[in-house]
Amino acid sequence: MRHRKSGFKLGRTASHRRALYANLCRSLIKHERIETTHTKAKALKTYADKLFSKARPGDIAAHRAVFAAIGDKKMTKKLFEVVLPRYDDRPGGFVRIIQRGYRRGDGAPVSYVELVEMGEGYDAPRVIKLKKKITE
């Protein structure tokens, strides 16, 4: 029985799941909008919101915690210099999930995951598919 058990296992081991969350979070910070399955989107929303809240102070401990979680210096720098200043007056809820429909190949429910307030001069980034990239 799964009574009082929270979180998503996604059919992976703990290390594989951590790597998946880090990759999804890196892609979200880089592209600001990604497309993935709905279950992964719900798991990513929880992970990213907690990570962004942990990064709010902006001190060296926050930088180290974010780098330990996502493992990419460029994306850590972008998070602190570009993304987080948009959310100075926002108490939480940095990530939005928009249901898109069903994937053609296997019928899996697919959703967009995007950052909420895109900021000044924001033009919608191209949406990347995590299986294969869309070329524009």
C-alpha positions in Angstrom: 0.0 0.0 0.0 1.2 3.5 -0.8 -0.6 5.2 2.0 1.1 8.5 3.0 3.9 8.0 0.4 4.4 11.1 -1.7 6.5 11.8 -4.7 6.9 10.3 -8.2 9.0 7.1 -8.7 8.6 7.3 -12.5 9.8 3.7 -12.8 13.4 4.6 -12.1 16.0 4.1 -9.4 16.8 7.0 -7.1 20.0 7.9 -8.9 18.3 7.8 -12.3 15.5 9.9 -11.0 17.9 12.5 -9.6 19.6 12.7 -13.0 16.3 13.0 -14.8 15.2 15.9 -12.5 18.6 17.7 -13.0 18.4 17.3 -16.8 14.8 18.5 -16.9 15.6 21.5 -14.7 18.6 22.4 -16.8 16.5 22.3 -19.9 13.8 24.4 -18.2 16.3 27.1 -17.2 18.0 27.1 -20.6 14.9 27.2 -22.8 12.3 28.5 -20.3 9.7 26.3 -21.9 9.9 22.6 -22.5 7.6 19.8 -23.6 7.5 16.5 -21.6 5.1 13.9 -20.4 2.5 15.1 -17.9 3.8 12.9 -15.0 7.4 14.2 -15.5 6.0 17.7 -15.7 4.3 17.4 -12.3 7.4 16.0 -10.8 9.6 18.7 -12.3 7.3 21.5 -11.1 7.8 20.3 -7.5 11.5 19.9 -7.9 12.0 23.3 -9.7 9.8 25.3 -7.3 11.8 23.9 -4.3 15.1 24.6 -6.1 14.1 28.2 -7.0 13.0 28.8 -3.4 16.3 27.5 -2.1 18.1 29.8 -4.5 16.2 33.0 -3.4 18.8 34.2 -0.9 21.4 34.4 -3.6 24.4 33.8 -1.3 27.2 31.4 -1.8 25.4 28.6 0.0 22.5 29.0 -2.4 24.8 28.9 -5.4 26.5 25.7 -4.2 23.1 24.1 -3.4 21.8 24.8 -6.9 25.0 23.7 -8.6 24.9 20.5 -6.6 21.4 19.9 -7.7 21.7 20.6 -11.5 25.4 20.3 -12.1 25.9 23.0 -14.7 27.8 26.2 -14.1 26.2 28.1 -17.1 22.7 27.2 -16.1 23.4 28.1 -12.4 24.7 31.5 -13.5 21.7 32.0 -15.8 19.3 31.1 -12.9 20.8 33.6 -10.5 21.4 36.5 -13.0 18.5 36.2 -15.5 15.7 34.1 -14.1 15.5 34.8 -10.3 15.5 38.6 -10.6 12.1 38.3 -12.3 10.7 36.7 -9.2 11.8 39.2 -6.5 8.3 40.0 -5.4 6.8 36.6 -6.0 6.4 34.3 -3.0 6.3 31.0 -4.9 4.9 29.2 -7.9 7.6 29.8 -10.4 6.7 27.0 -12.8 3.5 26.5 -14.8 2.2 23.3 -16.5 0.0 23.5 -19.6 -1.5 20.3 -20.8 -1.0 19.9 -24.6 -2.6 16.7 -25.6 -1.4 13.2 -26.3 1.7 12.0 -28.0 1.2 10.5 -31.4 3.4 7.4 -31.0 2.3 5.9 -27.8 -0.6 8.1 -26.6 1.2 9.4 -23.5 -0.3 12.7 -22.2 2.1 15.5 -23.0 2.4 18.9 -21.3 4.4 22.1 -21.6 6.4 23.2 -18.6 7.3 26.9 -18.5 8.5 29.6 -16.2 5.6 31.8 -15.1 6.6 35.4 -15.5 8.8 35.6 -18.6 9.9 39.2 -18.0 10.6 42.3 -20.1 11.4 41.9 -23.7 10.4 38.3 -23.6 9.7 36.7 -26.9 8.4 33.1 -26.7 11.3 30.7 -27.0 10.9 27.7 -29.3 9.6 24.7 -27.5 12.0 21.8 -27.4 10.9 18.2 -27.4 13.0 16.2 -25.1 13.1 13.1 -27.4 14.2 15.0 -30.4 14.7 18.7 -31.0 12.4 20.7 -33.3 14.4 22.6 -35.9 13.0 25.9 -37.0 
